[in-house]
Amino acid sequence: MQTLNSPFPDVSLDVYPAEGAEAAVVICPGGGYAFLSKWEDSFVARAFNEAGYHAVVLHYGVERPPLRWRPLCQLAWAVAAVRGGEIPVLPAIQKVAVCGFSAGGHLAASLGVQWHNPALFPHGTDLLSHRPDALILGYPVISGGDYAHPGSFTQLAGDDRSVWAEFSLERLVDEKSVPVFLWHAVPDESVSVQNSLLFFQALLRSRISAELHLYPFGTHGMSLATPEVARPAENRLADAHVATWLPLAERWLADIFSCRAEG
């Protein structure tokens, strides 16, 4: 692993190369846009390495809220840097997915639905350079409506709930949105499963390729749901069934990348 600085203050990348890999996954840990969870960081990166992908963990900025679209611009830079060969320890990689958890899922999904909006990026930005080929979202924060995660949206948009709709991603899905793999534990009491359902329904309406897995047991923040990330004191237990999300996502991602190559 190598840590690299970015053009943004307090933003860095942890890069995990995988020998012979031809695709990369940029990982956005969760943390309610207030901190970054270590359980959705290196553990996830190494798991994608084992599956044959370069992994890049984005430590996006969470200082000075409301953050608004600042983390989005940081993620866009990271994807473009990976694709453009600007990461010294990686070759230029055309196939790039983004994986995000919880608030990191909101960040990943924001790029997936807003990559083509020139108003959000510096003038002259090559928008296609930061378009992810696919998203993998675990228990994501999506909606600023009835099922909002208040902490995340307050950090992102401030206390005025009338502004939250601007960051409510199910409202922003269109025909240019990218394919999405979603998974969520139904009993999640921190981020309602309705967030994933709302996003999935919006993707279907816009005829965007999407796969959704709902697990009847589990809780928020399970990460890989393996023993190495289990935290019994927080009721985040290893669960072999929930842990199937990763091999399912790997198979799905391979299919998406295959379609990209053929196209």
C-alpha positions as YAML, in Angstrom:
chain: A
units: angstrom
residues:
- id: 1
  name: MET
  ca: [0.00, 0.00, 0.00]
- id: 2
  name: GLN
  ca: [1.18, 3.52, -0.79]
- id: 3
  name: THR
  ca: [-0.40, 6.78, 0.37]
- id: 4
  name: LEU
  ca: [-0.52, 9.64, -2.13]
- id: 5
  name: ASN
  ca: [-1.50, 13.25, -1.64]
- id: 6
  name: SER
  ca: [-4.09, 15.03, -3.76]
- id: 7
  name: PRO
  ca: [-4.66, 18.60, -5.00]
- id: 8
  name: PHE
  ca: [-7.14, 19.05, -2.14]
- id: 9
  name: PRO
  ca: [-6.23, 19.87, 1.49]
- id: 10
  name: ASP
  ca: [-6.61, 16.90, 3.87]
- id: 11
  name: VAL
  ca: [-7.51, 14.50, 1.02]
- id: 12
  name: SER
  ca: [-5.36, 11.48, 0.17]
- id: 13
  name: LEU
  ca: [-5.41, 8.14, -1.61]
- id: 14
  name: ASP
  ca: [-4.27, 4.79, -0.27]
- id: 15
  name: VAL
  ca: [-3.31, 2.71, -3.30]
- id: 16
  name: TYR
  ca: [-3.30, -1.10, -3.26]
- id: 17
  name: PRO
  ca: [-1.93, -2.42, -6.56]
- id: 18
  name: ALA
  ca: [-2.81, -5.94, -7.71]
- id: 19
  name: GLU
  ca: [-0.36, -7.68, -10.00]
- id: 20
  name: GLY
  ca: [-1.77, -8.18, -13.47]
- id: 21
  name: ALA
  ca: [-5.05, -6.37, -12.77]
- id: 22
  name: GLU
  ca: [-6.75, -4.58, -15.64]
- id: 23
  name: ALA
  ca: [-9.45, -2.78, -13.65]
- id: 24
  name: ALA
  ca: [-9.64, -0.71, -10.49]
- id: 25
  name: VAL
  ca: [-12.13, -0.04, -7.70]
- id: 26
  name: VAL
  ca: [-12.11, 3.32, -5.91]
- id: 27
  name: ILE
  ca: [-13.44, 2.87, -2.36]
- id: 28
  name: CYS
  ca: [-15.31, 5.49, -0.33]
- id: 29
  name: PRO
  ca: [-15.62, 4.55, 3.37]
- id: 30
  name: GLY
  ca: [-18.66, 5.66, 5.31]
- id: 31
  name: GLY
  ca: [-18.91, 7.69, 8.48]
- id: 32
  name: GLY
  ca: [-21.87, 10.03, 8.15]
- id: 33
  name: TYR
  ca: [-19.74, 12.61, 6.31]
- id: 34
  name: ALA
  ca: [-18.19, 13.30, 9.74]
- id: 35
  name: PHE
  ca: [-15.39, 10.71, 9.81]
- id: 36
  name: LEU
  ca: [-14.15, 7.78, 7.72]
- id: 37
  name: SER
  ca: [-14.72, 4.24, 8.99]
- id: 38
  name: LYS
  ca: [-11.58, 2.12, 9.17]
- id: 39
  name: TRP
  ca: [-13.74, -0.99, 8.76]
- id: 40
  name: GLU
  ca: [-14.64, 0.03, 5.20]
- id: 41
  name: ASP
  ca: [-11.09, 1.00, 4.28]
- id: 42
  name: SER
  ca: [-8.10, -1.36, 4.03]
- id: 43
  name: PHE
  ca: [-10.15, -4.51, 4.68]
- id: 44
  name: VAL
  ca: [-12.28, -3.82, 1.62]
- id: 45
  name: ALA
  ca: [-9.29, -2.78, -0.49]
- id: 46
  name: ARG
  ca: [-7.47, -6.03, 0.20]
- id: 47
  name: ALA
  ca: [-10.62, -8.02, -0.56]
- id: 48
  name: PHE
  ca: [-10.81, -6.41, -4.01]
- id: 49
  name: ASN
  ca: [-7.08, -7.06, -4.48]
- id: 50
  name: GLU
  ca: [-7.73, -10.75, -3.84]
- id: 51
  name: ALA
  ca: [-10.47, -10.64, -6.47]
- id: 52
  name: GLY
  ca: [-7.98, -9.29, -9.02]
- id: 53
  name: TYR
  ca: [-8.60, -5.54, -8.90]
- id: 54
  name: HIS
  ca: [-6.38, -2.61, -8.12]
- id: 55
  name: ALA
  ca: [-7.95, -0.84, -5.12]
- id: 56
  name: VAL
  ca: [-7.76, 2.84, -4.26]
- id: 57
  name: VAL
  ca: [-9.22, 4.15, -0.99]
- id: 58
  name: LEU
  ca: [-10.25, 7.81, -1.14]
- id: 59
  name: HIS
  ca: [-9.85, 9.64, 2.16]
- id: 60
  name: TYR
  ca: [-12.20, 12.47, 1.23]
- id: 61
  name: GLY
  ca: [-12.52, 15.65, 3.25]
- id: 62
  name: VAL
  ca: [-15.14, 15.92, 6.01]
- id: 63
  name: GLU
  ca: [-13.93, 19.15, 7.62]
- id: 64
  name: ARG
  ca: [-15.76, 22.48, 7.51]
- id: 65
  name: PRO
  ca: [-19.38, 21.40, 6.95]
- id: 66
  name: PRO
  ca: [-21.68, 21.88, 5.19]
- id: 67
  name: LEU
  ca: [-19.62, 20.00, 2.65]
- id: 68
  name: ARG
  ca: [-22.04, 20.32, -0.26]
- id: 69
  name: TRP
  ca: [-20.44, 18.96, -3.45]
- id: 70
  name: ARG
  ca: [-16.79, 19.20, -2.31]
- id: 71
  name: PRO
  ca: [-16.41, 15.43, -1.69]
- id: 72
  name: LEU
  ca: [-17.95, 14.80, -5.13]
- id: 73
  name: CYS
  ca: [-15.24, 16.86, -6.81]
- id: 74
  name: GLN
  ca: [-12.60, 14.96, -4.83]
- id: 75
  name: LEU
  ca: [-13.98, 11.61, -5.94]
- id: 76
  name: ALA
  ca: [-14.22, 12.81, -9.54]
- id: 77
  name: TRP
  ca: [-10.55, 13.78, -9.39]
- id: 78
  name: ALA
  ca: [-9.62, 10.34, -8.00]
- id: 79
  name: VAL
  ca: [-11.46, 8.46, -10.75]
- id: 80
  name: ALA
  ca: [-9.95, 10.67, -13.46]
- id: 81
  name: ALA
  ca: [-6.48, 10.26, -11.94]
- id: 82
  name: VAL
  ca: [-6.77, 6.47, -11.94]
- id: 83
  name: ARG
  ca: [-8.05, 6.42, -15.49]
- id: 84
  name: GLY
  ca: [-5.51, 8.96, -16.73]
- id: 85
  name: GLY
  ca: [-2.42, 7.22, -15.41]
- id: 86
  name: GLU
  ca: [-1.73, 9.91, -12.80]
- id: 87
  name: ILE
  ca: [-1.22, 7.42, -9.96]
- id: 88
  name: PRO
  ca: [2.51, 6.65, -9.94]
- id: 89
  name: VAL
  ca: [2.19, 3.04, -8.78]
- id: 90
  name: LEU
  ca: [-0.59, 2.15, -11.25]
- id: 91
  name: PRO
  ca: [-0.81, 2.04, -15.05]
- id: 92
  name: ALA
  ca: [-3.54, 4.02, -16.79]
- id: 93
  name: ILE
  ca: [-6.71, 2.00, -16.21]
- id: 94
  name: GLN
  ca: [-9.80, 2.42, -18.36]
- id: 95
  name: LYS
  ca: [-12.11, 0.19, -16.32]
- id: 96
  name: VAL
  ca: [-12.92, 1.95, -13.06]
- id: 97
  name: ALA
  ca: [-15.72, 1.23, -10.58]
- id: 98
  name: VAL
  ca: [-16.55, 3.04, -7.35]
- id: 99
  name: CYS
  ca: [-17.57, 1.22, -4.17]
- id: 100
  name: GLY
  ca: [-19.09, 3.15, -1.27]
- id: 101
  name: PHE
  ca: [-20.63, 2.38, 2.09]
- id: 102
  name: SER
  ca: [-23.24, 4.37, 4.01]
- id: 103
  name: ALA
  ca: [-22.38, 8.07, 3.51]
- id: 104
  name: GLY
  ca: [-19.56, 6.87, 1.25]
- id: 105
  name: GLY
  ca: [-22.31, 5.18, -0.74]
- id: 106
  name: HIS
  ca: [-23.99, 8.55, -1.11]
- id: 107
  name: LEU
  ca: [-20.71, 9.99, -2.37]
- id: 108
  name: ALA
  ca: [-20.21, 7.15, -4.85]
- id: 109
  name: ALA
  ca: [-23.80, 7.37, -6.05]
- id: 110
  name: SER
  ca: [-23.50, 11.15, -6.39]
- id: 111
  name: LEU
  ca: [-20.80, 10.69, -9.00]
- id: 112
  name: GLY
  ca: [-22.81, 7.94, -10.67]
- id: 113
  name: VAL
  ca: [-25.76, 10.25, -11.26]
- id: 114
  name: GLN
  ca: [-24.04, 13.66, -11.49]
- id: 115
  name: TRP
  ca: [-20.87, 12.90, -13.48]
- id: 116
  name: HIS
  ca: [-22.30, 14.69, -16.53]
- id: 117
  name: ASN
  ca: [-23.42, 17.89, -14.75]
- id: 118
  name: PRO
  ca: [-20.87, 20.56, -15.77]
- id: 119
  name: ALA
  ca: [-22.15, 23.00, -13.14]
- id: 120
  name: LEU
  ca: [-20.62, 20.87, -10.35]
- id: 121
  name: PHE
  ca: [-17.07, 20.65, -11.72]
- id: 122
  name: PRO
  ca: [-14.36, 23.13, -12.69]
- id: 123
  name: HIS
  ca: [-14.78, 24.80, -16.06]
- id: 124
  name: GLY
  ca: [-13.28, 22.75, -18.87]
- id: 125
  name: THR
  ca: [-13.41, 19.42, -17.02]
- id: 126
  name: ASP
  ca: [-13.50, 16.37, -19.30]
- id: 127
  name: LEU
  ca: [-16.65, 14.88, -17.79]
- id: 128
  name: LEU
  ca: [-16.16, 11.45, -19.34]
- id: 129
  name: SER
  ca: [-12.77, 11.14, -17.63]
- id: 130
  name: HIS
  ca: [-14.42, 10.83, -14.22]
- id: 131
  name: ARG
  ca: [-17.46, 8.78, -15.23]
- id: 132
  name: PRO
  ca: [-17.34, 5.51, -13.27]
- id: 133
  name: ASP
  ca: [-18.19, 2.39, -15.22]
- id: 134
  name: ALA
  ca: [-20.17, 0.97, -12.29]
- id: 135
  name: LEU
  ca: [-21.12, 1.51, -8.65]
- id: 136
  name: ILE
  ca: [-21.15, -0.96, -5.77]
- id: 137
  name: LEU
  ca: [-23.16, 0.48, -2.87]
- id: 138
  name: GLY
  ca: [-23.42, -1.04, 0.61]
- id: 139
  name: TYR
  ca: [-26.24, 0.21, 2.86]
- id: 140
  name: PRO
  ca: [-26.04, 3.63, 1.15]
- id: 141
  name: VAL
  ca: [-27.41, 6.96, 2.30]
- id: 142
  name: ILE
  ca: [-29.50, 8.12, -0.66]
- id: 143
  name: SER
  ca: [-32.59, 10.13, 0.18]
- id: 144
  name: GLY
  ca: [-33.04, 13.45, 1.94]
- id: 145
  name: GLY
  ca: [-36.77, 12.82, 2.31]
- id: 146
  name: ASP
  ca: [-38.78, 10.75, 4.78]
- id: 147
  name: TYR
  ca: [-36.03, 8.11, 5.09]
- id: 148
  name: ALA
  ca: [-33.09, 10.49, 5.39]
- id: 149
  name: HIS
  ca: [-30.09, 9.83, 7.61]
- id: 150
  name: PRO
  ca: [-30.16, 13.24, 9.36]
- id: 151
  name: GLY
  ca: [-26.53, 13.23, 10.46]
- id: 152
  name: SER
  ca: [-25.21, 12.71, 6.94]
- id: 153
  name: PHE
  ca: [-27.46, 15.31, 5.37]
- id: 154
  name: THR
  ca: [-26.72, 17.88, 8.06]
- id: 155
  name: GLN
  ca: [-22.98, 17.46, 7.44]
- id: 156
  name: LEU
  ca: [-23.56, 17.65, 3.70]
- id: 157
  name: ALA
  ca: [-26.17, 20.36, 3.33]
- id: 158
  name: GLY
  ca: [-26.71, 22.05, 6.73]
- id: 159
  name: ASP
  ca: [-29.71, 22.16, 9.02]
- id: 160
  name: ASP
  ca: [-32.22, 23.53, 6.50]
- id: 161
  name: ARG
  ca: [-34.15, 20.45, 5.40]
- id: 162
  name: SER
  ca: [-35.49, 22.30, 2.36]
- id: 163
  name: VAL
  ca: [-31.96, 22.13, 0.93]
- id: 164
  name: TRP
  ca: [-31.64, 18.38, 1.45]
- id: 165
  name: ALA
  ca: [-33.67, 17.62, -1.68]
- id: 166
  name: GLU
  ca: [-30.77, 18.98, -3.76]
- id: 167
  name: PHE
  ca: [-28.69, 16.03, -2.53]
- id: 168
  name: SER
  ca: [-31.49, 13.44, -2.62]
- id: 169
  name: LEU
  ca: [-30.09, 11.11, -5.24]
- id: 170
  name: GLU
  ca: [-33.21, 9.17, -6.19]
- id: 171
  name: ARG
  ca: [-34.39, 12.49, -7.68]
- id: 172
  name: LEU
  ca: [-31.26, 12.84, -9.82]
- id: 173
  name: VAL
  ca: [-31.19, 9.49, -11.63]
- id: 174
  name: ASP
  ca: [-31.51, 9.84, -15.41]
- id: 175
  name: GLU
  ca: [-30.67, 7.94, -18.58]
- id: 176
  name: LYS
  ca: [-26.97, 8.83, -18.19]
- id: 177
  name: SER
  ca: [-26.64, 7.24, -14.75]
- id: 178
  name: VAL
  ca: [-24.25, 4.29, -14.49]
- id: 179
  name: PRO
  ca: [-24.97, 0.64, -13.60]
- id: 180
  name: VAL
  ca: [-25.38, -0.07, -9.90]
- id: 181
  name: PHE
  ca: [-25.03, -3.04, -7.54]
- id: 182
  name: LEU
  ca: [-26.84, -2.45, -4.22]
- id: 183
  name: TRP
  ca: [-26.97, -4.41, -0.99]
- id: 184
  name: HIS
  ca: [-28.61, -3.63, 2.34]
- id: 185
  name: ALA
  ca: [-29.65, -5.39, 5.54]
- id: 186
  name: VAL
  ca: [-33.41, -5.03, 5.96]
- id: 187
  name: PRO
  ca: [-33.24, -4.48, 9.77]
- id: 188
  name: ASP
  ca: [-30.78, -1.55, 9.37]
- id: 189
  name: GLU
  ca: [-31.86, 1.01, 11.99]
- id: 190
  name: SER
  ca: [-29.28, 3.66, 11.06]
- id: 191
  name: VAL
  ca: [-29.90, 4.01, 7.32]
- id: 192
  name: SER
  ca: [-33.30, 2.69, 6.32]
- id: 193
  name: VAL
  ca: [-33.39, 0.02, 3.63]
- id: 194
  name: GLN
  ca: [-35.86, 2.33, 1.91]
- id: 195
  name: ASN
  ca: [-32.84, 4.31, 0.70]
- id: 196
  name: SER
  ca: [-31.71, 1.39, -1.45]
- id: 197
  name: LEU
  ca: [-35.26, 0.66, -2.56]
- id: 198
  name: LEU
  ca: [-35.88, 4.26, -3.63]
- id: 199
  name: PHE
  ca: [-32.65, 4.35, -5.60]
- id: 200
  name: PHE
  ca: [-33.29, 0.98, -7.23]
- id: 201
  name: GLN
  ca: [-36.78, 2.06, -8.29]
- id: 202
  name: ALA
  ca: [-35.39, 5.28, -9.76]
- id: 203
  name: LEU
  ca: [-32.78, 3.31, -11.70]
- id: 204
  name: LEU
  ca: [-35.47, 0.99, -13.07]
- id: 205
  name: ARG
  ca: [-37.59, 3.95, -14.19]
- id: 206
  name: SER
  ca: [-34.62, 5.30, -16.15]
- id: 207
  name: ARG
  ca: [-33.80, 1.81, -17.53]
- id: 208
  name: ILE
  ca: [-30.39, 1.72, -15.86]
- id: 209
  name: SER
  ca: [-28.88, -1.72, -15.25]
- id: 210
  name: ALA
  ca: [-29.12, -2.49, -11.53]
- id: 211
  name: GLU
  ca: [-28.90, -5.43, -9.14]
- id: 212
  name: LEU
  ca: [-30.26, -5.32, -5.57]
- id: 213
  name: HIS
  ca: [-29.66, -7.77, -2.70]
- id: 214
  name: LEU
  ca: [-31.62, -7.45, 0.54]
- id: 215
  name: TYR
  ca: [-30.56, -9.50, 3.55]
- id: 216
  name: PRO
  ca: [-33.21, -10.38, 6.16]
- id: 217
  name: PHE
  ca: [-30.72, -10.25, 9.05]
- id: 218
  name: GLY
  ca: [-27.88, -7.93, 9.90]
- id: 219
  name: THR
  ca: [-27.34, -4.32, 10.84]
- id: 220
  name: HIS
  ca: [-25.66, -1.16, 9.61]
- id: 221
  name: GLY
  ca: [-21.94, -0.91, 9.01]
- id: 222
  name: MET
  ca: [-21.20, -4.62, 8.48]
- id: 223
  name: SER
  ca: [-18.58, -3.96, 5.80]
- id: 224
  name: LEU
  ca: [-17.43, -7.37, 4.50]
- id: 225
  name: ALA
  ca: [-19.48, -9.15, 7.22]
- id: 226
  name: THR
  ca: [-16.48, -11.41, 7.83]
- id: 227
  name: PRO
  ca: [-14.80, -12.28, 11.16]
- id: 228
  name: GLU
  ca: [-11.96, -9.81, 10.55]
- id: 229
  name: VAL
  ca: [-14.37, -6.84, 10.60]
- id: 230
  name: ALA
  ca: [-16.76, -8.18, 13.25]
- id: 231
  name: ARG
  ca: [-17.42, -5.94, 16.28]
- id: 232
  name: PRO
  ca: [-19.58, -7.93, 18.71]
- id: 233
  name: ALA
  ca: [-19.79, -5.05, 21.19]
- id: 234
  name: GLU
  ca: [-21.56, -3.02, 18.48]
- id: 235
  name: ASN
  ca: [-23.73, -5.98, 17.37]
- id: 236
  name: ARG
  ca: [-21.86, -6.06, 14.07]
- id: 237
  name: LEU
  ca: [-21.31, -9.77, 13.75]
- id: 238
  name: ALA
  ca: [-19.77, -11.92, 11.06]
- id: 239
  name: ASP
  ca: [-22.53, -13.35, 8.87]
- id: 240
  name: ALA
  ca: [-21.73, -15.83, 6.12]
- id: 241
  name: HIS
  ca: [-24.95, -15.03, 4.29]
- id: 242
  name: VAL
  ca: [-24.47, -11.27, 4.30]
- id: 243
  name: ALA
  ca: [-20.84, -11.81, 3.28]
- id: 244
  name: THR
  ca: [-22.07, -13.20, -0.04]
- id: 245
  name: TRP
  ca: [-22.49, -9.61, -1.23]
- id: 246
  name: LEU
  ca: [-18.81, -9.44, -2.21]
- id: 247
  name: PRO
  ca: [-18.60, -12.49, -4.52]
- id: 248
  name: LEU
  ca: [-21.95, -11.49, -5.99]
- id: 249
  name: ALA
  ca: [-20.64, -7.98, -6.64]
- id: 250
  name: GLU
  ca: [-17.42, -9.36, -8.13]
- id: 251
  name: ARG
  ca: [-19.35, -11.53, -10.59]
- id: 252
  name: TRP
  ca: [-21.64, -8.62, -11.49]
- id: 253
  name: LEU
  ca: [-18.69, -6.25, -11.94]
- id: 254
  name: ALA
  ca: [-16.89, -8.72, -14.20]
- id: 255
  name: ASP
  ca: [-20.00, -8.84, -16.38]
- id: 256
  name: ILE
  ca: [-20.26, -5.03, -16.49]
- id: 257
  name: PHE
  ca: [-16.60, -4.67, -17.45]
- id: 258
  name: SER
  ca: [-17.03, -7.39, -20.07]
- id: 259
  name: CYS
  ca: [-19.90, -5.47, -21.62]
- id: 260
  name: ARG
  ca: [-17.77, -2.31, -21.61]
- id: 261
  name: ALA
  ca: [-14.95, -4.12, -23.43]
- id: 262
  name: GLU
  ca: [-17.37, -5.48, -26.03]
- id: 263
  name: GLY
  ca: [-18.93, -2.04, -26.49]
...
